[in-house]
C-alpha cells in the first residue's frame, strides 16, 4: 500500500510559524520606499483586505488594474522578494523549538491510529481498506510550502527512516522553495482577469503554476503527478484546497475514481460548530469534499464513488502538540 502525504501552509502554522498571508499583508503594507505599482497594491490590500483572503486568486483578479507588462513583472518580483524574506525569517525560528521528531514519525508511519474514537466509522473503513494490501510500501510527501520545515525536522529530504522497515522516500516541493523555483500564481488563464495579460507569454510564464513548472527544467511536476496516480492512501493536512491549485485536486479526483485509493483529509475548521448536532459536522465535511469534486461533469454514480472514497476529519488531533520552546526562548 503506497501512502502519500500532502502538506500545506497549515503544517507550518501548526509548528508556530507565522506563514499565513494575513501576517504577510501587515508586513507588505508597512514596507517603505517601494515602487509605484507595489504602493498601489499596498493601498488595494489595505482598503479591500476582505477580497484578499486567497492571495493568489486575488492577484489574478488584480491583473486587470495593472497597466503594463513591465509594471506586472516589477510588482511580481517585489512580491516574491518580500514574501521570501518574511518566510526566511519565520523559518529561522525553528532553531528556538525542540520538536518531538519521534512523535511526528510515529503519526506519519501510522496516521490511522490517530483518528479519534468519535470517527470510528472512518477509522474502520480505512483500516479494512488497508488490510486488502499485503505490504505497506514506503511513504512520500508532497509539500505546497516554500519553507524547508520538513527537512529541518527530519534532517534530510530523502530516505528518512521512520522505523526499522519503513521510510519516507522523498519530500517533493511542488511549488519550489525559498531558493529555487518559487512558484506563486494561478491555476490557468481563466484566473487571470486581464484579457491582455492572458495572452502575454512573459506574464503567463510567471503566474500560471503549471507553466512555471514546465519551464523550470526539473521533474518535480512529473514526480508529484506520478506519486498521486500510484498512491492508495492520500492524506491531506493543512491544505486549503484552493482553486489556484485546481490541477492537483483534479488529479486526486481521477485517482479516487479508480476505486484503488482513499483520501483522508485532516481539516482545521476555525469556526465553532455545535458538536451536539451531527448535521453541522456533516455539512463541513461535505463542503470540503466539494472542493475536490468541483465543476465535475461526470455521471452521478462516478461522483458518488469518489465522494465515498473521501474521508474528512474535522479538527482532529493529527500532528498536534508536537513541539515545545527551548527554555532560553
Number of C-alpha atoms within 10 A of each C-alpha: 20 19 23 24 22 21 21 18 21 19 22 21 13 16 19 16 19 19 24 13 16 15 11 16 18 13 15 23 16 10 13 9 8 13 12 12 19 22 16 15 19 20 12 15 18 15 10 9 14 9 13 19 11 15 19 20 21 19 20 24 18 16 20 14 13 16 13 11 15 13 14 19 16 14 21 19 13 17 16 15 12 15 19 18 13 17 19 17 13 17 19 13 13 18 12 13 16 14 19 13 13 13 15 20 20 15 15 23 20 10 16 17 14 15 18 14 10 8 14 10 11 19 19 13 14 17 13 11 16 19 12 9 12 8 10 14 16 20 24 24 24 22 27 21 26 26 23 19 19 17 13 15 16 18 10 14 18 15 16 20 16 20 11 6 9 15 19 22 16 16 22 21 22 24 23 21 17 19 10 10 18 19 24 21 25 26 23 20 16 12 21 26 18 18 12 14 21 18 12 11 11 13 18 20 17 21 25 22 22 21 16 20 22 14 11 16 9 11 11 18 17 12 14 20 15 12 20 27 18 15 23 21 22 23 19 20 20 20 19 17 17 14 19 21 19 18 14 17 18 17 15 22 24 16 21 27 18 13 14 15 27 27 26 21 23 21 21 16 13 8 5 7 13 9 9 8 9 10 12 13 18 13 11 16 18 14 13 19 21 13 16 22 19 13 9 13 9 8 8 10 9 16 17 11 14 24 20 15 21 21 23 23 20 18 11 17 13 20 20 12 13 15 18 13 13 11 8 6 7
